[in-house]
């Protein structure tokens, strides 16, 4: 039997955010450009057999949260020293999703990351704006713009 390594982010989401586990959220990939989360259609469908809007925006929110979580984990291994909260978000639903859910959150530019880190160091909190798309068949089904705040304890 082949061993599969589950990403630390996926374990964290399932342990600390019960909705992520209930939705069946998985980390498909995480690299320098983006974080991709997926969730199965069967656990996230509505009465029309399309993806439930709440699941779509939740997956997008979790993808943005994951980008910030990984940024903070890489910067400071002491996760007990900070908290991530979502301050605001805006979703534009462009088309229904009929298959599995797939959220792609682009990582911010290096300049935005440096500004974020500087504010966190100076003020004990900082905000990072992120863009996440729910993609199906190469098309954007949902666009989510969100601002995440990290507060140092």
N, C-alpha and C positions, 0 to 999 in steps of 0.2 A: 504494500500500500504506500502510495506517495504522500509525503507530508506536505501540507499546504500552510504557508506562513500567513497568518491573519495580521493585517497592518494594525499598528498600535492605535491609530485613529478609529478604526472600525471597532476594536475592543472597547475603547473609551466611549464611543457613541452608544453602543449596546448596553454598557454597564451604567452610564450616567444619564442617558436620555432614553427612557423606556420606549418612547414613540419610535425611535430609530430601529430598535429591535422588532417592534410590532410591525413596522413597515417592511422589514426585511432588507434594510439598507446595507449595501456592500461598497467597499472602496474598489473601484475598477482600476484606477491608476492615480498616481500622485508623482508629478515631476516638477521641474523648475517653471514650467509654463502654466500648468493647470492641475486642478483636482477634479476627478470624475467619480461621482457616486451613482449607484444604480439601485433600483428597487423593483421587485416583480409586480407585474400588472395585477395578478390574482389577489394580492393583499391590498391593493390600492385602487380598486375600481369603484365606480359609482353604479347607480341603477340603470344607466345607459350603456354599461359595459365599456366606458372610456375611463381614463384615469381621473380620480377624484381631485378636484381643484385644490383641496386642502393638502392632499398628499403631494401634489406638484410643488406648491409653494413651500411645504415643509422640507422636501428634498432639496430644493434650491437653498433654503435657509441653512440647512445642515451642511451643504457644500461650502457656503461662505464661512460658516462657523468653523468648519474643518480647516479651511485655509488659514484662518486666524489662529486656531489651536496649534497647527503645525508650525506656524511662524513663532508663536510664543514658546512652544516646546523646544524648538531649535535654538532660540535665544536664551532661554532660561529653563533648566530642567526642573525647577521648583514650582510646579503647577499650583501648589497651595498658596502661592504668593500673588496670584492674579485671578480675575474672573472675567469671562467674556459674556457680554449681553448684546442683544440686537436692539438698536435704538430706533431704526425706522426701515421700512421696506416698501417697495412699490412693485407690483406684478402686473404685467400685461399678458393676457391670455390670447394667443394668436390663432391657435387651432387645437382641436382635441388630440389627445394622445391615446392611441388604441393598443399599443404594445407595452413592453416594459419601460419603466421610467429611467431616464438618464440625464443627470445634471452635470454641467460643466462650469466650473468656476475658474475664471482666469485669474492668475496671480497678479497682484499689483506690480507696477514698475518699481525698480530699485529706489528711485527717488521718493516715491510715496512710502515705501517701507522705512527708509531712513527718517523721513519726516515723522512717521508714526512712532518709531522707536525713540526719537528725540523728545517728542511730546510726552511719551510715557515716562521717560526718565525725569524730565523737568517737572511735570504736573501730577504724576501718579495715575494718569489716565490718558487715553488717546483713542481717536476714532479712525476707522479705516473703511472706505467705501469700496464695495465690490460689485461685480456684475456676474450673474449666473444665468445660464440659459438651459432650458429643458429642450433637448434635441430628440427628434424622431425622424428617421428616414432622411437625414441630412438637413432637415428644416427646423427652424426654431419654433417651438410650440408655445413656450412661455419665456418671457424676459423678466428677470428680477434684478432690480437695483436695490442694494441694502447697505446700511451703515452699521458696523459693529463697533462696540466700545469695549476696550479692555481697561479694567480698573485694578490697580495694584492695592493689595490689602495692607 
